Amino acid sequence: MTLPDTDTPSLYAAREPVFPRRVKGAFRTLKWWIMAVTLGIYYITPWLRWDRGPNLPDQAVLVDIANRRFFFFMIEIWPHEFYFVAGLLIMAGLGLFLFTSAAGRVWCGYACPQTVWTDLFILVERWVEGDRNARIRLHRQPWNWEKLVKNGIKWWIWLAIGLATGGAWIFYFTDAPTLLRDLVTGHAHPVAYITMLILTFTTFFFGGFAREQICIYACPWPRIQAAMVDEDTLTIGYRDWRGEPRGKQNVEGNGDCIDCMACVNVCPMGIDIRDGQQMACITCGLCIDACNDVMDKIGKPRDLIGYLALTDEVRERAGEPAKSVWAHVFRPRTVMYTVLWAGVGIGLIVALFLRSPIDMNVTPVRNPTYVTLSDGSIRNAYELRLRNKGGEDSQFTIAVTSEEPVTLSLEGADGLTVNVPANETTTQRIYLTAAAGSEAATEDRTDVRIWVEQQGTTNRVHHDTVFNGKEDDDE
């Protein structure tokens, strides 16, 4: 029996908690604004109202799974129009490629939900426990009354944020005020409670405890981004040719970096940007704010740490000025992404305005292909599906046009009008009949056009099909 080698190092390292220090500056202010706007949109949107009429929901943004529709203010998307959603997802992907190729992981650093909620949780942690040094001291001390009380307050606030997060999510799928009342009174569907519970505790765990581990180990984007960046991509870097060797201020031969560790202490990922580009860096810019603050205090030029591209590094090392920001942003790669992104967006807008106000479909009944009536006339049957996209019941008039005369009739109706309830689909069997001996009755195929007009409006659509004559046994 072979005993295990006790000297073999473990491949697993326990997580070292990161306690970022509070910092002020342009990038921190930008992150506060983005956090406020994104969280405001997320929490407030389900409560916005939009009047669509008496028979339609008045929630501005609603994913109505029960009735298989998606409402976004004045836009209503039906299941057969899912290509609009697919187009929006394509635009989101292209937008991510565009911003990453231009400015690195700005999505990760500013707008990713993991980043936004982690920032919020850190704000709560700092409010309850104090800044970096106080939090480190509290973390290292044994469990006592102070540690128990402060962690308890912090965790309860985190749970409240998680509960609001899960609650806001389910409000997007049904009427928010009604669901809130049902949740409070205990009459909501179990799925609502289960979803809230899952989202509450995932938010609590991801934002409170996992934090940077989600970005480093769970998220695939740090690996994918390598294909999106090139030598002209703006990303955060340390100008070591200016900062090295590190050491005390005003000592001959030392660089501008005084090794104060300010950039490390404010980093939410716990990395040292001076070690070069790292997968864990989310380019949030907080190290820039911290370093600029120190440079101001010691009277050195700003941007020892800043946004720069690899091409800028080569130029600055040679004593040449860096390219302008716009030269990095507008280059063939980003222009291509912009054109593709805009093309998909324009296509969706055009499709949105060109879509038919009446949704209809005509399917010939092929068994049998035609029927010979007692007077020798030939009759074809069709299944007509009509969807009423309006919020009120509506009458639809059906007509037919063709080069050869055919007559139209509706099964179970005296006239040529069909009533379709609001927001519903109706199937109506219709018949086209050609008189005995007519060209339509004896020709293999006759082109016909079936028209549908919504009464009281100018909405009118058509569907082209064929009439099968007597000699055509197979369409």
Sequence and secondary structure as in RCSB ss.txt:
>XXXX:A:sequence
MTLPDTDTPSLYAAREPVFPRRVKGAFRTLKWWIMAVTLGIYYITPWLRWDRGPNLPDQAVLVDIANRRFFFFMI
EIWPHEFYFVAGLLIMAGLGLFLFTSAAGRVWCGYACPQTVWTDLFILVERWVEGDRNARIRLHRQPWNWEKLVK
NGIKWWIWLAIGLATGGAWIFYFTDAPTLLRDLVTGHAHPVAYITMLILTFTTFFFGGFAREQICIYACPWPRIQ
AAMVDEDTLTIGYRDWRGEPRGKQNVEGNGDCIDCMACVNVCPMGIDIRDGQQMACITCGLCIDACNDVMDKIGK
PRDLIGYLALTDEVRERAGEPAKSVWAHVFRPRTVMYTVLWAGVGIGLIVALFLRSPIDMNVTPVRNPTYVTLSD
GSIRNAYELRLRNKGGEDSQFTIAVTSEEPVTLSLEGADGLTVNVPANETTTQRIYLTAAAGSEAATEDRTDVRI
WVEQQGTTNRVHHDTVFNGKEDDDE
>XXXX:A:secstr
     TTS  S             SHHHHHHHHHHHHHHHHHHHGGG B    TTS  BSEEEETTTTEEEETTE
EE GGGTHHHHHHHHHHHHHHHHHHHHHSSHIIIII HHHHHHHHHHHHHHHHH SHHHHHHHHHS S HHHHHH
HHHHHHHHHHHHHHHHHHHHHTTS HHHHHHHHHHT S HHHHHHHHHHHHHHHHIIIIITHHIIIII SHHHHG
GGT  TT  EEEE HHHH S  STT TT  S     HHHHT TT   GGG   TT    SHHHHHHHHHHHHHT 
 S SEEEE HHHHHHHHTT     HHHHHSSHHHHHHHHHHHHHHHHHHHHHHHS SSEEEEEE  SSS EE TT
S EEEEEEEEEE  SSS EEEEEEEEESS  EEEETT SSSEEEE TT EEEEEEEEEE TTSHHHHSSEEEEEE
EEEETTS  EEEEEEEEE TT S  
